[in-house]
Amino acid sequence: MHTEIDQQVVARFFEAMDALKERKDIRGYQTFCNRYGIDKRNLYKQRKQPQIQIMHFDWLVPLVTEYGISSLWLMTGLGKMFLPMFEKPQNGSLD
C-alpha cells in the first residue's frame, strides 16, 4: 500500500496529465503510454485505485524532461506545476 506521500505524488501525476491534455500537449493517456512504453492498463488501474502501488518513476520522468513539469512540484507540491519556460499565456495574453 502506498504511503500518504506516495498517494499525493500519484495525485499530482494525474493532475499534471490532465493539465497536459487540457493544453493539448498530449492527446490522452493512451498516447502518453504508447510514447513512453507504459502499460496503459496499469496507468488506468493506478488512476482508479490511488492507494495501490503500481506507478514507476519512469512514468514521472517524461513529465519533467519533455513537458516542463516542475520536479519540485511533482514530488512535494511546492511551487508551480510548470517551469516558467513551459508556461503558456492565458486568456489571449501576448506575453
DRENDO-1510 file (C-alpha; in Angstrom, 1 decimal, always signed):
<recs>
REC; n; res; u; v; w
REC; 1; MET; +0.0; +0.0; +0.0 .
REC; 2; HIS; +1.2; +3.5; -0.8 .
REC; 3; THR; +2.1; +5.9; +1.9 .
REC; 4; GLU; +0.2; +9.3; +2.1 .
REC; 5; ILE; +3.2; +10.9; +0.3 .
REC; 6; ASP; +3.1; +8.3; -2.4 .
REC; 7; GLN; -0.6; +8.9; -2.9 .
REC; 8; GLN; +0.0; +12.7; -3.1 .
REC; 9; VAL; +2.6; +12.2; -5.8 .
REC; 10; VAL; +0.2; +9.9; -7.7 .
REC; 11; ALA; -2.5; +12.6; -7.5 .
REC; 12; ARG; -0.1; +15.3; -8.8 .
REC; 13; PHE; +1.0; +13.0; -11.6 .
REC; 14; PHE; -2.6; +12.7; -12.8 .
REC; 15; GLU; -3.2; +16.4; -12.2 .
REC; 16; ALA; -0.3; +17.1; -14.5 .
REC; 17; MET; -1.5; +14.6; -17.1 .
REC; 18; ASP; -4.9; +16.3; -17.1 .
REC; 19; ALA; -3.3; +19.7; -17.5 .
REC; 20; LEU; -1.3; +18.4; -20.4 .
REC; 21; LYS; -4.4; +17.1; -22.0 .
REC; 22; GLU; -6.2; +20.4; -21.5 .
REC; 23; ARG; -3.3; +22.3; -23.0 .
REC; 24; LYS; -3.3; +19.8; -25.9 .
REC; 25; ASP; +0.3; +18.9; -25.3 .
REC; 26; ILE; -0.9; +15.2; -25.3 .
REC; 27; ARG; -4.0; +13.7; -26.8 .
REC; 28; GLY; -4.7; +11.4; -23.9 .
REC; 29; TYR; -3.4; +8.7; -21.6 .
REC; 30; GLN; -3.1; +6.1; -24.3 .
REC; 31; THR; -0.9; +8.4; -26.4 .
REC; 32; PHE; +1.3; +9.1; -23.4 .
REC; 33; CYS; +1.5; +5.4; -22.6 .
REC; 34; ASN; +2.4; +4.4; -26.2 .
REC; 35; ARG; +5.0; +7.1; -26.5 .
REC; 36; TYR; +6.8; +6.2; -23.3 .
REC; 37; GLY; +6.3; +2.4; -23.1 .
REC; 38; ILE; +3.8; +2.4; -20.2 .
REC; 39; ASP; +1.3; -0.4; -19.9 .
REC; 40; LYS; -2.0; +1.6; -20.2 .
REC; 41; ARG; -3.9; -0.9; -18.1 .
REC; 42; ASN; -1.6; -0.2; -15.2 .
REC; 43; LEU; -1.9; +3.6; -15.6 .
REC; 44; TYR; -5.7; +3.3; -15.7 .
REC; 45; LYS; -5.7; +1.0; -12.7 .
REC; 46; GLN; -3.5; +3.4; -10.8 .
REC; 47; ARG; -5.9; +6.2; -11.6 .
REC; 48; LYS; -8.9; +4.3; -10.3 .
REC; 49; GLN; -7.1; +2.9; -7.2 .
REC; 50; PRO; -4.5; +5.5; -6.0 .
REC; 51; GLN; -3.9; +3.5; -2.8 .
REC; 52; ILE; -2.2; +0.6; -4.7 .
REC; 53; GLN; +1.4; +0.7; -5.7 .
REC; 54; ILE; +1.7; +0.4; -9.5 .
REC; 55; MET; +3.4; +3.7; -10.6 .
REC; 56; HIS; +7.0; +3.6; -11.6 .
REC; 57; PHE; +9.5; +6.5; -11.6 .
REC; 58; ASP; +9.8; +6.2; -15.3 .
REC; 59; TRP; +6.2; +7.5; -15.6 .
REC; 60; LEU; +7.3; +10.7; -14.0 .
REC; 61; VAL; +10.5; +11.4; -16.0 .
REC; 62; PRO; +8.8; +12.4; -19.3 .
REC; 63; LEU; +6.6; +14.9; -17.4 .
REC; 64; VAL; +9.8; +16.7; -16.2 .
REC; 65; THR; +12.0; +16.2; -19.3 .
REC; 66; GLU; +9.6; +16.6; -22.1 .
REC; 67; TYR; +6.7; +18.7; -20.8 .
REC; 68; GLY; +8.3; +21.1; -18.3 .
REC; 69; ILE; +6.5; +19.9; -15.2 .
REC; 70; SER; +8.4; +21.0; -12.1 .
REC; 71; SER; +10.0; +18.1; -10.4 .
REC; 72; LEU; +9.8; +20.1; -7.1 .
REC; 73; TRP; +6.0; +20.5; -7.6 .
REC; 74; LEU; +5.6; +16.9; -8.7 .
REC; 75; MET; +7.4; +15.4; -5.7 .
REC; 76; THR; +6.4; +17.9; -3.0 .
REC; 77; GLY; +3.5; +20.1; -4.2 .
REC; 78; LEU; +5.6; +23.2; -3.7 .
REC; 79; GLY; +5.8; +25.9; -6.4 .
REC; 80; LYS; +4.1; +26.0; -9.7 .
REC; 81; MET; +3.3; +22.9; -11.8 .
REC; 82; PHE; +5.1; +24.2; -14.9 .
REC; 83; LEU; +8.6; +25.5; -15.2 .
REC; 84; PRO; +8.4; +29.2; -16.3 .
REC; 85; MET; +9.8; +28.5; -19.8 .
REC; 86; PHE; +6.9; +26.0; -20.4 .
REC; 87; GLU; +4.1; +28.1; -19.1 .
REC; 88; LYS; +1.6; +29.1; -21.8 .
REC; 89; PRO; +0.0; +32.6; -21.9 .
REC; 90; GLN; -3.5; +32.6; -20.5 .
REC; 91; ASN; -6.7; +34.3; -21.8 .
REC; 92; GLY; -5.2; +35.6; -25.1 .
REC; 93; SER; -2.3; +37.3; -23.5 .
REC; 94; LEU; +0.6; +38.1; -25.9 .
REC; 95; ASP; +3.3; +37.5; -23.2 .
</recs>
